[in-house]
């Protein structure tokens, strides 16, 4: 796309005086929204809501991490104990308390607003993730303004907003979207201090706003997910110090006052949990969770290179442009802005690839650096014209593949072809095709904007329509509905063979997780009791029931698919004699 102003260097932002934008309405719209910061922020907020809200309210609790976080928060609200973290009777010390406090606040607020059964609505627990994802998009824009123009900063934020990985995390009640928000805020503040030092600006009276944002973001990040945020900041500082052979710019971040402020925010809860649980929290979180990731924790081991392979899906639709920007970014690696962004990206990426335990969301805090580097290359019109241009076909390939998988999955699980989604599927394919066909170096913006519309249509298809309709994937919903329809007061349940956290979240904290014989003993203890027996546990249930002379009735049977274990399941609901 032609510009009327000189191509800026990374780390030397400037605004175009009169950009010329031939072509599509999407590009003209970008001209309008980048005319001021207020318009840009409002536009990004609107885009984030459009991309993150489909399915946010309608997708049931997802096993296992989301349901575990939500249930632990639910127990925190029920007990009024906001220090200890538990899942039923088991302590849950893998992560600090930050996300549980945020989720508790949203549940309490929803209850105060008289939302019926707020504690059972999973979307209430997802609100901190939604706010974190939106905040991460806006913080990417703010961080990018230190490196590129407002227009390119909006493009970088849009790439984050539409990325597949952030779209997933925005809809899950867990830590990663909020951690991303903290990381981008901290790195944006650090970048301003570093670039100010490189330009010899404000040497005598550096502003206090950068240290305030930096140290507060670190403190919140520690409370959300432990010391992981310190790795991103620390490795960046070490890499820059090695390259520059000077780290005096760190004084702009007021480290003495900043460390004291961070400790003031972080220490009270750590002292409280140590007082409550001794060293159990630190043993579980540091030894049991963090250090165990060096090995293959919970069967999530994978060889180096997995994150690079997943990147083409998890950072879509920005991934094709990132590949085309890579040669130019490497050539610009000595420029201050590119040097900082690469120091943010490369050392931590190497660490994640080297660690055996691998989950896709681990590298999410590195994606803003990629988005800003890519937007800078688009702005400078230095995208590669080599074989990497063939990657533009990915803008069409992902919607095509995702649409086929969504429709086939719907047919296999529900025997319905999801006709309601077909117009959105067609739109995603059309815009993805336009993005591919229209691409060249001078029209990269136009292609990216078309790909963003394709991503929006795909989000409506997958999250808004198809996933909520796949009832067999969420058997806990049907089990909870069956228990709500009983006529007796105060039903109690025991589950054998199906122990997913979503079941506890939906049926109550007191739900007993046991085996077949234990469920029979439970059923014998009184009326208004129900045994939720997965088919593989029915034999042991029947044998124990016969041995103890238990009389019971067979209720409904729920067939589904446990995707956590990757197998079909069938749950029979038995009730004690005389219970209706």
C-alpha positions in Angstrom: 0.0 0.0 0.0 1.4 3.4 -1.0 2.3 5.9 1.7 3.2 9.6 1.4 5.7 9.6 4.3 9.1 8.1 4.8 9.4 4.6 6.1 10.1 4.9 9.8 12.7 2.9 11.7 11.7 0.6 14.5 11.8 2.7 17.7 11.4 6.0 15.9 7.7 6.5 15.6 6.1 9.3 13.6 2.7 9.9 12.2 1.8 10.2 8.5 0.6 13.7 7.5 -1.6 12.7 4.6 -1.6 9.0 3.9 -2.9 8.0 0.5 -4.9 4.8 0.7 -6.2 3.5 -2.7 -8.6 0.6 -2.7 -11.0 -1.1 -0.4 -13.5 0.3 2.1 -11.7 -1.7 4.8 -8.6 0.4 4.2 -10.6 3.6 4.1 -12.1 2.6 7.4 -8.6 2.2 8.9 -7.8 5.7 7.8 -10.8 7.0 9.7 -10.2 5.1 12.9 -6.5 6.0 13.1 -7.1 9.7 12.9 -6.9 9.9 16.7 -6.1 7.8 19.7 -9.7 7.9 20.9 -11.0 6.5 17.7 -8.3 3.9 17.6 -9.0 2.7 21.1 -12.8 2.6 20.5 -12.3 0.7 17.3 -10.1 -1.9 19.0 -12.5 -2.3 21.8 -15.4 -2.9 19.3 -13.3 -5.4 17.4 -12.3 -7.2 20.6 -15.9 -7.6 21.7 -17.0 -8.8 18.2 -14.2 -11.4 18.1 -14.4 -12.6 21.8 -18.1 -12.6 22.6 -19.3 -15.3 20.2 -19.8 -18.4 22.4 -18.7 -16.6 25.5 -22.0 -17.0 27.2 -23.1 -20.3 25.6 -20.2 -22.6 25.6 -20.5 -24.9 28.7 -17.7 -25.4 31.3 -14.6 -26.8 29.6 -12.7 -29.7 31.3 -10.4 -29.7 32.9 -8.5 -26.5 33.7 -11.3 -24.1 33.4 -13.7 -26.1 35.5 -11.1 -26.6 38.2 -10.4 -22.9 38.4 -14.1 -22.1 38.5 -14.9 -24.7 41.1 -12.0 -23.5 43.4 -13.4 -20.0 43.1 -16.9 -21.2 43.8 -15.7 -22.8 47.0 -13.9 -19.7 47.9 -17.1 -17.7 47.6 -19.1 -20.4 49.4 -16.7 -20.6 52.4 -15.8 -16.9 52.6 -12.1 -18.0 52.8 -10.2 -15.9 50.3 -6.7 -17.1 51.4 -6.8 -20.9 50.9 -7.4 -22.5 47.5 -9.2 -25.8 47.4 -10.9 -28.2 45.0 -13.4 -30.0 47.2 -11.1 -31.2 50.1 -7.9 -31.2 48.1 -5.6 -28.1 48.2 -5.0 -26.4 44.8 -1.7 -24.7 45.2 -0.3 -24.8 41.7 -1.1 -21.2 41.0 -1.3 -18.1 43.3 -4.5 -16.5 44.4 -4.8 -13.6 41.9 -7.2 -15.2 39.3 -9.4 -16.6 42.1 -9.8 -13.2 43.6 -10.7 -11.7 40.3 -13.3 -14.5 39.6 -14.6 -14.2 43.1 -15.1 -10.5 42.6 -17.2 -11.0 39.4 -19.3 -13.7 41.1 -20.0 -11.5 44.1 -20.8 -8.5 41.8 -23.2 -10.7 39.7 -24.9 -11.8 42.9 -25.2 -8.3 44.1 -26.9 -7.4 40.8 -29.4 -10.2 41.4 -28.3 -12.4 38.6 -30.1 -15.7 39.2 -27.7 -18.6 40.2 -24.6 -16.5 39.4 -22.3 -19.0 41.0 -23.4 -21.7 38.4 -23.0 -19.5 35.3 -19.5 -20.2 33.9 -19.5 -17.0 31.9 -19.3 -15.0 35.1 -16.1 -16.8 35.9 -14.8 -16.0 32.4 -15.2 -12.3 32.8 -11.6 -11.7 34.1 -10.3 -13.6 31.1 -12.4 -11.4 28.8 -11.2 -8.2 30.5 -7.6 -9.5 30.3 -7.9 -10.3 26.6 -9.4 -6.9 25.8 -6.8 -5.2 28.0 -4.0 -7.2 26.2 -5.2 -5.9 22.9 -5.3 -2.3 24.1 -1.9 -2.7 25.8 -0.5 -4.1 22.6 -1.6 -0.9 20.9 -0.1 1.2 23.6 3.2 -0.8 23.6 3.4 -0.6 19.8 3.2 3.2 19.9 6.7 3.2 21.2 8.0 1.5 18.1 5.7 2.4 15.1 3.1 4.8 14.0 -0.5 4.8 15.2 -1.7 3.1 12.1 0.8 0.2 12.5 0.0 0.0 16.2 -3.6 -0.6 15.4 -2.6 -3.3 12.9 -0.4 -5.0 15.6 -3.3 -4.9 18.1 -5.7 -6.3 15.5 -3.4 -9.2 14.8 -3.4 -10.0 18.6 -7.2 -9.5 18.7 -7.9 -11.9 15.9 -5.3 -14.5 16.8 -6.7 -18.0 17.4 -4.8 -18.5 20.7 -6.0 -15.3 22.3 -9.6 -16.0 21.1 -9.5 -19.3 22.9 -8.0 -17.9 26.1 -10.5 -15.0 26.2 -13.3 -17.7 26.6 -11.7 -19.8 29.3 -11.9 -19.0 33.0 -8.2 -19.4 33.7 -5.0 -17.4 34.1 -3.5 -16.9 30.7 -5.4 -13.9 29.2 -4.9 -11.9 32.4 -1.2 -12.9 32.5 -0.8 -11.7 28.9 -2.3 -8.3 29.9 0.2 -8.0 32.7 3.2 -9.0 30.5 2.3 -6.5 27.7 1.9 -3.7 30.2 5.2 -4.4 31.8 7.1 -4.8 28.6 5.5 -1.7 27.1 6.7 0.3 30.1 10.1 -1.3 29.9 10.3 -0.5 26.2 9.7 3.1 26.7 12.4 3.3 29.3 14.8 1.5 27.0 14.0 3.5 23.9 14.2 6.8 25.9 17.7 5.8 27.0 18.7 5.0 23.4 17.5 8.4 22.2 19.0 10.2 25.2 15.6 11.6 26.2 14.6 12.8 29.7 17.9 11.9 31.2 17.4 14.1 34.3 13.8 13.7 35.2 12.4 10.4 33.7 8.6 10.0 34.3 7.3 8.0 37.2 4.5 6.5 35.0 6.7 3.9 33.4 8.1 2.5 36.7 4.5 2.5 38.2 3.1 0.5 35.3 6.1 -1.8 35.2 6.3 -2.8 38.8 2.5 -3.0 39.3 2.2 -5.2 36.3 4.9 -7.5 37.6 3.2 -7.7 41.0 -0.2 -8.5 39.5 1.4 -11.0 37.1 3.1 -12.8 40.1 -0.2 -13.0 41.9 -1.8 -14.4 38.8 0.7 -17.0 37.7 3.7 -16.9 40.0 7.2 -15.8 38.9 6.7 -16.6 35.2 6.4 -12.9 34.3 9.8 -12.3 35.9 11.3 -14.7 33.3 10.0 -12.6 30.4 11.3 -9.3 31.9 14.5 -10.8 33.2 15.6 -12.6 30.0 14.8 -9.4 28.0 17.0 -7.3 30.3 19.8 -9.8 30.2 19.7 -10.1 26.4 19.8 -6.3 26.0 22.6 -5.9 28.5 24.7 -8.4 26.6 24.1 -6.7 23.3 24.5 -3.1 24.5 27.1 -3.9 27.2 25.3 -1.4 29.3 22.2 -1.7 31.5 22.1 1.8 33.0 18.7 2.4 31.4 17.2 0.3 34.1 17.6 3.2 36.5 14.7 4.9 34.6 12.5 2.2 36.1 13.4 3.2 39.6 14.3 -0.3 40.7 14.7 0.4 44.5 11.3 2.0 44.9 9.8 -0.4 42.4 10.9 -3.5 44.2 9.5 -2.2 47.5 6.2 -1.4 45.8 6.1 -4.9 44.2 6.7 -6.5 47.6 4.0 -4.4 49.2 1.5 -5.8 46.7 2.7 -9.4 46.7 3.9 -10.3 50.1 0.7 -10.1 52.2 -1.0 -13.0 50.5 2.2 -15.1 50.4 2.7 -14.5 54.1 -1.0 -15.4 54.8 -0.8 -18.7 52.8 2.5 -19.6 54.5 0.8 -19.0 57.8 -2.1 -21.2 56.8 -0.4 -24.0 54.9 3.3 -23.8 55.9 5.6 -24.6 53.0 2.9 -26.7 51.2 2.0 -24.0 48.8 5.6 -23.3 47.8 6.3 -27.1 47.5 3.3 -27.6 45.2 3.6 -24.4 43.1 7.3 -24.3 42.6 8.3 -27.9 43.0 5.2 -29.7 42.0 4.1 -27.4 39.2 6.8 -25.1 37.9 9.9 -27.3 38.1 8.1 -30.4 37.0 7.4 -28.7 33.7 11.1 -29.3 32.9 10.0 -32.9 32.4 6.9 -34.1 30.6 4.2 -33.0 33.1 0.8 -34.6 32.8 1.6 -36.3 29.5 2.1 -32.9 27.8 5.7 -33.6 26.7 6.8 -32.8 23.2 10.1 -32.2 21.3 11.6 -28.8 20.5 9.9 -27.1 17.5 6.3 -27.8 18.5 5.6 -24.1 19.2 7.0 -23.1 15.8 4.7 -25.7 14.2 1.7 -24.5 16.1 2.4 -20.9 15.5 0.9 -21.0 12.0 -2.5 -21.9 13.5 -2.4 -20.2 16.9 -1.2 -16.8 15.5 -3.5 -16.9 12.4 -4.3 -14.6 10.6 -1.1 -12.8 11.5 1.2 -15.8 10.9 1.6 -15.5 7.1 2.6 -11.8 7.4 4.9 -12.7 10.3 6.8 -15.2 8.1 7.1 -12.6 5.3 8.3 -10.0 7.7 11.0 -12.3 9.3 13.9 -11.5 6.8 13.4 -7.7 7.1 13.1 -8.0 10.9 16.4 -9.9 11.0 18.1 -7.2 8.9 16.8 -4.5 11.3 17.9 -6.4 14.4 20.5 -3.7 15.4 17.9 -1.0 15.4 16.9 -0.2 19.0 13.2 -1.0 18.6 13.7 -4.3 16.8 16.5 -5.2 19.2 14.2 -4.8 22.2 11.4 -6.8 20.6 13.7 -9.6 19.6 15.1 -9.6 23.1 11.5 -10.0 24.4 10.8 -12.8 21.9 13.8 -15.0 21.2 15.3 -15.9 24.7 11.9 -16.9 26.2 10.9 -18.8 23.0 14.1 -20.8 23.3 13.4 -21.6 26.9 9.9 -22.8 26.1 11.1 -25.0 23.2 13.7 -26.5 25.4 11.4 -27.4 28.3 9.7 -30.8 27.7 6.3 -29.8 28.9 4.5 -28.0 26.2 1.1 -26.4 26.0 0.1 -24.0 23.2 -0.7 -21.1 25.6 2.7 -20.9 27.2 4.1 -18.7 24.4 1.1 -16.4 24.2 3.0 -13.6 26.1 5.5 -13.5 23.2 3.0 -12.9 20.5 2.7 -9.1 21.0 6.4 -8.8 20.1 5.8 -10.7 16.9 2.7 -8.6 16.1 4.6 -5.3 16.6 7.6 -6.5 14.5 5.2 -7.6 11.8 3.2 -4.4 11.8 6.5 -2.5 11.5 7.5 -4.5 8.5 4.1 -3.9 6.9 4.4 -0.2 7.5 7.8 0.0 6.0 6.7 -2.1 3.0 9.7 -4.5 3.4 7.8 -7.8 3.4 9.6 -10.6 1.6 8.8 -11.2 -2.1 10.4 -14.7 -2.0 8.8 -18.1 -1.7 7.4 -16.9 1.7 4.7 -15.1 -0.3 3.1 -18.4 -0.9 2.1 -18.4 2.7 -0.7 -15.9 1.8 -2.7 -19.0 0.8 -2.9 -19.8 4.5 -5.5 -17.0 4.8 -7.9 -19.2 2.8 -6.7 -22.6 4.0 -7.5 -22.1 7.7 -11.1 -21.1 7.2 -11.6 -23.9 4.7 -10.1 -26.5 7.1 -11.8 -25.2 10.2 -15.2 -25.1 8.4 -14.9 -28.7 7.2 -13.9 -29.8 10.7 -16.8 -27.9 12.3 -19.4 -29.3 10.0 -18.1 -32.9 10.0 -17.8 -32.7 13.8 -21.4 -31.5 14.1 -22.6 -34.3 11.8 -20.7 -37.0 13.7 -21.8 -35.8 17.2 -25.3 -34.5 16.7 -26.4 -35.9 13.2 -27.1 -32.3 12.2 -25.0 -30.4 9.6 -25.2 -27.0 11.4 -27.0 -25.2 8.6 -27.2 -22.0 10.7 -23.4 -21.7 10.5 -23.2 -22.1 6.7 -23.7 -18.4 5.8 -20.8 -17.5 8.2 -18.7 -20.3 6.8 -19.3 -18.9 3.3 -18.3 -15.4 4.4 -15.1 -16.6 6.1 -14.2 -18.5 2.9 -14.9 -15.5 0.7 -12.9 -13.0 2.8 -10.1 -15.5 3.3 -10.0 -16.0 -0.5 -9.9 -12.2 -1.0 -7.0 -11.9 1.5 -5.1 -14.5 -0.5 -5.9 -13.2 -4.0 -5.3 -9.5 -3.2 -2.0 -9.9 -1.5 1.2 -8.2 -2.6 3.7 -6.2 -0.6 1.9 -2.9 -1.4 -1.5 -4.2 -0.4 -0.6 -6.2 2.7 -2.9 -4.0 4.8 -5.9 -4.8 2.6 -5.2 -8.5 2.7 -4.8 -8.5 6.5 -8.0 -6.6 7.0 -9.9 -9.1 4.8 -8.3 -12.0 6.8 -9.5 -10.3 10.0 -13.1 -10.3 8.8 -12.6 -14.0 7.9 -11.4 -14.6 11.5 -14.6 -12.9 12.8 -16.8 -15.0 10.6 -14.9 -18.1 11.7 -15.3 -17.1 15.4 -19.1 -16.9 15.0 -19.1 -20.2 13.2 -17.0 -22.2 15.6 -17.6 -20.6 19.0 -21.0 -19.0 18.5 -22.8 -21.8 16.7 -21.1 -25.1 16.4 -19.5 -25.6 19.8 -22.5 -24.8 21.9 -24.6 -27.2 19.8 -22.3 -30.2 20.5 -24.2 -31.4 23.6 -22.5 -34.8 23.6 -19.1 -33.1 24.4 -20.6 -31.7 27.6 -22.3 -34.6 29.5 -22.0 -32.8 32.8 -24.6 -30.3 31.6 -27.2 -33.1 31.0 -26.4 -34.7 34.3 -26.9 -31.5 36.2 -30.1 -30.8 34.3 -31.4 -34.3 35.3 -30.6 -33.7 39.0 -32.3 -30.3 38.9 -35.5 -31.9 37.6 -36.0 -34.3 40.6 -38.9 -33.7 43.0 -37.1 -34.4 46.2 -35.4 -31.6 48.2 -31.7 -31.3 48.5 -30.5 -34.0 46.2 -27.0 -35.5 46.8 -24.9 -37.3 44.2 -21.9 -39.6 44.0 -20.1 -40.2 40.7 -18.2 -43.3 39.7 -16.1 -43.6 36.6 -16.8 -40.0 35.5 -14.8 -37.5 37.7 -14.5 -34.4 35.5 -14.3 -31.1 37.4 -17.2 -29.7 35.4 -19.5 -32.3 37.1 -18.5 -31.0 40.5 -19.0 -27.4 39.4 -22.5 -28.0 38.0 -23.8 -30.5 40.5 -22.4 -29.1 43.7 -19.2 -29.0 45.9 -20.5 -31.9 48.0 -20.7 -34.3 45.0 -18.7 -37.4 46.0 -16.2 -38.8 43.6 -15.8 -42.5 44.2 -15.9 -45.9 42.5 -18.8 -48.2 41.8 -18.9 -49.9 45.2 -18.5 -46.6 47.0 -21.5 -45.2 45.0 -23.6 -48.1 46.2 -22.7 -47.5 49.8 -23.5 -43.8 49.3 -26.9 -44.6 47.8 -27.8 -46.7 50.8 -27.3 -43.9 53.3 -30.7 -42.2 52.7 -33.3 -40.8 50.4 -32.9 -38.2 47.7 -29.5 -39.6 46.7 -28.3 -40.3 43.2 -25.5 -42.4 41.9 -23.9 -41.3 38.6 -22.4 -44.5 37.2 -20.3 -44.5 34.1 -20.8 -47.8 32.1 -17.4 -49.2 33.0 -18.2 -48.9 36.7 -21.7 -50.4 36.5 -20.6 -54.0 37.2 -18.8 -53.1 40.5 -21.8 -50.9 41.5 -24.3 -53.8 40.9 -22.1 -56.3 42.7 -21.8 -54.1 45.8 -25.5 -53.2 45.7 -26.4 -57.0 45.7 -24.0 -57.7 48.5 -25.4 -55.0 50.8 -29.0 -55.6 49.8 -29.4 -52.1 48.2 -32.7 -51.5 46.5 -32.5 -48.8 43.8 -34.2 -47.6 40.7 -32.7 -46.9 37.2 -33.3 -43.4 36.1 -32.1 -41.8 32.8 -29.0 -42.7 30.8 -26.8 -40.0 29.3 -24.5 -40.8 26.4 -21.7 -38.4 25.5 -18.0 -38.1 24.7 -15.3 -37.3 27.3 -12.8 -35.4 25.2 -10.4 -35.1 28.2 -10.0 -38.9 28.0 -10.7 -39.2 24.3 -13.5 -41.8 24.6 -17.2 -42.2 24.4 -19.0 -42.6 27.7 -22.5 -43.6 29.0 -23.6 -42.4 32.4 -26.6 -44.1 34.2 -28.3 -42.2 37.0 -29.5 -44.5 39.7 -31.6 -43.3 42.6 -32.3 -44.8 46.0 -35.6 -46.6 46.6 -38.5 -44.2 47.1 -36.7 -41.2 45.6 -38.3 -39.5 42.6 
